[in-house]
Amino acid sequence: MTDKDRADQLEMARQRLHVLEAAVSAVDRRDEVSAVISAAADSAAATEALAALLGTDNAGARAVLGLHWSAFTRARAQYAREDLEEVRRAIAELEQP
């Protein structure tokens, strides 16, 4: 693998990690997330409120806003947590010289 390929894979993994962290946080705080979305005047306001609530940026908040309700089930939440750990391991490997 070239250094460029490794850097590209690392960047993609970091982006995936960011989205998964926001999604797992949203699942853990599903009641608050639902309230924030319901109270928002529009998608832009919901995105801003979610970013503040979850401590993420607009990309993470937009990812949460795009989740289907099925993502909030226990089974899907567990899958997201496992995926999050897998991505963290992949990043650790990619960061090795």
Stockholm file with secondary structure:
# STOCKHOLM 1.0

chainA/1-97         MTDKDRADQLEMARQRLHVLEAAVSAVDRRDEVSAVISAAADSAAATEALAALLGTDNAGARAVLGLHWSAFTRARAQYAREDLEEVRRAIAELEQP
#=GR chainA/1-97 SS CCHHHHHHHHHHHHHHHHHHHHHHHHHHTHHHHHHHHHHCSSHHHHHHHHHHHHTCCHHHHHHHHTCCGGGGSHHHHHHHHHHHHHHHHHHHHHHCC
#=GC SS_cons        CCHHHHHHHHHHHHHHHHHHHHHHHHHHTHHHHHHHHHHCSSHHHHHHHHHHHHTCCHHHHHHHHTCCGGGGSHHHHHHHHHHHHHHHHHHHHHHCC
//
